[in-house]
Amino acid sequence: MKQSEAAQSEAAESEAGQPVVAIIGAGIAGLAAAFFLRDEPVRVVVLEGSPQLGGKLSVAEVAGYRVDVGAEALLARRPEGTGLIRAAGLDGDLVSPGTTAARIWSRGAMRRLPARQFMGVPADTGELGQTGLLSPEGLARASREPELRPTHRDGDVSVAGYVAARFGQEIVDRLVDPLLGGVYAGRSEELSFEATLPGLAQASRTHASLAGAAASLLPPPPPSPPPGSPPPPARPAVFTTLRGGLGALPPALAAASGADVRTGAMVRELVRGPRGWRLTIGSAHAPGHLEADAVILALPGRPASRLLGGVPGAAAALGEISYASMAIVTLAYPDAAFPQLPDGSGYLVPAVDGRPVKAVTFSSVKWPHLRDRAAGLLFVRCSVGRIGEEAILQRDDGELAALAAADLAAATGVRGAPADALVTRWGGALPQYTVGHLDRVARIQASLAAQPGLAACGAAYAGVGIPACIGTARAAVDQVLAGLRAGSTRVRSTAAVRAPGSSTPGPSTPVRSTPVPSTPVPSTPGQDGE
Ligand SMILES: Cc1cc2nc3c(=O)[nH]c(=O)nc-3n(C[C@H](O)[C@H](O)[C@H](O)COP(=O)(O)OP(=O)(O)OC[C@H]3O[C@@H](n4cnc5c(N)ncnc54)[C@H](O)[C@@H]3O)c2cc1C
């Protein structure tokens, strides 16, 4: 046995009394899983292949300030994300947006989104006319929706197929596709109605009109206040973030988890071993091994598929999930470059308009804490690349930054070059929940459930947003703990096993936040992490 091999095997076996849970991948899902295991009588080893923690959560320096260059906002109405942040002791760092009013740059002008819409599906077709989003013909077609007979659907269908059958194609092109593109970097002709809009798909079964179904998911419109009465209390913010950026969450979680978190630890092979599972880690010429009682795969579809060669059902279904690549171009402008400061959080661009940038976030407007920190500078995130648009990402960083800046100038009138620009490339950024996704996930779960001590979590399954990823981490942890309890007397309940006053197994590897790759892109106004 080589030295490194022996060292890693020994590390895992040294506490023979405690089951070892290996978590592969230190994105938000893997780190959340490690955190959820912190009080359990298990030894947790997190193996991250890249040099840094966090996966798609990452901060980098632009114009001397650290800003998010991956995910930048968290849906606050789902409890998983804010709950985890609070449990990790970061509640004091949660901040609210100054505005979430996004626009659509469509048909040559900046248009406001209808107030009453659900992911672009209008709840009130009357309101559409005031936005200028649709042509007169498109508006007339959409307005007939409430009178149409119910549209039958047999099994899963594409978002575009169903919504266009109800409202006409223009609503898809000008509203739904840009909003979905903001979340998935995908195309509504391919995305699954059941998987990407589960709430609406469900409501549409009990409403004859899709506008009615959308309305049933929205809070009632506020009553008009009597003249002279004080303004109604503001509704709670839909999004939140951390003062130091969402990229500050991964290192905090890793430290709070008490797990043994290793970066630069690429897992190359996963096979059955004497203890349950045997992992091969690191380079082919100097591999290390880890014996684990249970394994949680917190990986995108393809790397998970590659490791699951011994579980062919799951491997095949995971391999079917395609991913969109994208880039975030973060631009820092002096305030004076803008003819007038933007008053919304950003804008989305319909794919049919053929522009290079698909979404823009005015970060310093959306997040007042950023504005306070970097007065006089306006940070803008431009998001480039949808599924099938990989060619644009072939350009070098300078070209991509110039392209984004020129597109922004055409939309906003911003003058001159940015003071700084950073391009962050996200290859395999977002899984595409195409038609049949729910069946695919059911096949993966069934296949994994037949393998004791194996579970999976992350963006490939039940939502790409951060809270959804954390939700799958919780479920994966519950699954492996139930398996360990059923198969072994070593894991009972936390209370029964932990010595009074004892804490979690201590980390054997210091955790540090490593530098981020050199390229920024914006999180989109439409990113709601459904
Ligand atoms: C640019 C961008 C902006 C986004 N904005 C938002 C937003 O504002 N709000 C929101 O809610 N969501 C947003 N999302 C989506 C969300 O960030 C992701 O879906 C989520 O972070 C994915 O987390 P994960 O843990 O599943 O996977 P990942 O973050 O992909 O983590 C997986 C980890 O596994 C590692 N890995 C891969 N193979 C191996 C291996 N063999 N061995 C060891 N390690 C391995 C990878 O290096 C990676 O660190 C955004 C996504 C992108 C790309």
The ligand as a Tripos MOL2 file, in Angstrom:
@<TRIPOS>MOLECULE
LIG
   53    58     1     0     0
SMALL
NO_CHARGES

@<TRIPOS>ATOM
      1 C1        -24.2820   31.2750  -11.9500 C.3       1 LIG1
      2 C2        -25.3450   30.6570  -11.0710 C.ar      1 LIG1
      3 C3        -26.1800   31.4900  -10.3320 C.ar      1 LIG1
      4 C4        -27.1560   30.9210   -9.5070 C.ar      1 LIG1
      5 N1        -27.9170   31.7540   -8.7500 N.ar      1 LIG1
      6 C5        -28.7410   31.2300   -7.8260 C.ar      1 LIG1
      7 C6        -29.4070   32.0750   -6.9020 C.ar      1 LIG1
      8 O1        -29.2230   33.2960   -6.9030 O.2       1 LIG1
      9 N2        -30.2420   31.4890   -5.9990 N.ar      1 LIG1
     10 C7        -30.4280   30.1400   -5.9420 C.ar      1 LIG1
     11 O2        -31.1970   29.6590   -5.0920 O.2       1 LIG1
     12 N3        -29.7900   29.3010   -6.7840 N.ar      1 LIG1
     13 C8        -28.9400   29.8120   -7.7110 C.ar      1 LIG1
     14 N4        -28.2690   28.9800   -8.5610 N.ar      1 LIG1
     15 C9        -28.4580   27.5310   -8.4400 C.3       1 LIG1
     16 C10       -27.7370   26.9650   -7.2240 C.3       1 LIG1
     17 O3        -26.6350   27.7780   -6.9010 O.3       1 LIG1
     18 C11       -27.2090   25.5520   -7.4980 C.3       1 LIG1
     19 O4        -28.2500   24.7510   -8.0280 O.3       1 LIG1
     20 C12       -26.7040   24.8980   -6.2030 C.3       1 LIG1
     21 O5        -25.7420   25.7200   -5.5800 O.3       1 LIG1
     22 C13       -26.1180   23.5200   -6.5140 C.3       1 LIG1
     23 O6        -25.5880   22.9640   -5.3410 O.3       1 LIG1
     24 P1        -25.1050   21.4450   -5.2770 P.3       1 LIG1
     25 O7        -24.5100   21.2430   -3.9520 O.co2     1 LIG1
     26 O8        -26.2040   20.5550   -5.7160 O.co2     1 LIG1
     27 O9        -24.0120   21.2870   -6.4310 O.3       1 LIG1
     28 P2        -22.6590   22.0260   -6.7510 P.3       1 LIG1
     29 O10       -22.6710   23.4130   -6.2660 O.co2     1 LIG1
     30 O11       -22.4300   21.7700   -8.1870 O.co2     1 LIG1
     31 O12       -21.5750   21.2230   -5.8950 O.3       1 LIG1
     32 C14       -21.0890   19.9670   -6.2840 C.3       1 LIG1
     33 C15       -19.6430   19.8660   -5.8590 C.3       1 LIG1
     34 O13       -19.1710   18.5450   -6.1820 O.3       1 LIG1
     35 C16       -17.8160   18.6550   -6.5820 C.3       1 LIG1
     36 N5        -17.4700   17.4370   -7.3230 N.ar      1 LIG1
     37 C17       -17.8530   17.0740   -8.5780 C.ar      1 LIG1
     38 N6        -17.3740   15.8420   -8.8670 N.ar      1 LIG1
     39 C18       -16.6900   15.4170   -7.7730 C.ar      1 LIG1
     40 C19       -16.0050   14.2100   -7.4520 C.ar      1 LIG1
     41 N7        -15.9290   13.1780   -8.3000 N.pl3     1 LIG1
     42 N8        -15.3850   14.1180   -6.2390 N.ar      1 LIG1
     43 C20       -15.4630   15.1360   -5.3500 C.ar      1 LIG1
     44 N9        -16.1160   16.2980   -5.6060 N.ar      1 LIG1
     45 C21       -16.7310   16.4250   -6.7930 C.ar      1 LIG1
     46 C22       -17.7940   19.9390   -7.3930 C.3       1 LIG1
     47 O14       -16.4630   20.4470   -7.4930 O.3       1 LIG1
     48 C23       -18.7250   20.8460   -6.5980 C.3       1 LIG1
     49 O15       -18.0280   21.6240   -5.6450 O.3       1 LIG1
     50 C24       -27.3020   29.5060   -9.4240 C.ar      1 LIG1
     51 C25       -26.4690   28.6810  -10.1820 C.ar      1 LIG1
     52 C26       -25.5020   29.2400  -11.0000 C.ar      1 LIG1
     53 C27       -24.5940   28.3300  -11.7880 C.3       1 LIG1
@<TRIPOS>BOND
     1     1     2 1
     2     2     3 ar
     3     2    52 ar
     4     3     4 ar
     5     4     5 ar
     6     4    50 ar
     7     5     6 ar
     8     6     7 ar
     9     6    13 1
    10     7     8 2
    11     7     9 ar
    12     9    10 ar
    13    10    11 2
    14    10    12 ar
    15    12    13 ar
    16    13    14 ar
    17    14    15 1
    18    14    50 ar
    19    15    16 1
    20    16    17 1
    21    16    18 1
    22    18    19 1
    23    18    20 1
    24    20    21 1
    25    20    22 1
    26    22    23 1
    27    23    24 1
    28    24    25 2
    29    24    26 1
    30    24    27 1
    31    27    28 1
    32    28    29 2
    33    28    30 1
    34    28    31 1
    35    31    32 1
    36    32    33 1
    37    33    34 1
    38    33    48 1
    39    34    35 1
    40    35    36 1
    41    35    46 1
    42    36    37 ar
    43    36    45 ar
    44    37    38 ar
    45    38    39 ar
    46    39    40 ar
    47    39    45 ar
    48    40    41 1
    49    40    42 ar
    50    42    43 ar
    51    43    44 ar
    52    44    45 ar
    53    46    47 1
    54    46    48 1
    55    48    49 1
    56    50    51 ar
    57    51    52 ar
    58    52    53 1
@<TRIPOS>SUBSTRUCTURE
     1 LIG1         1 GROUP 0 **** ****
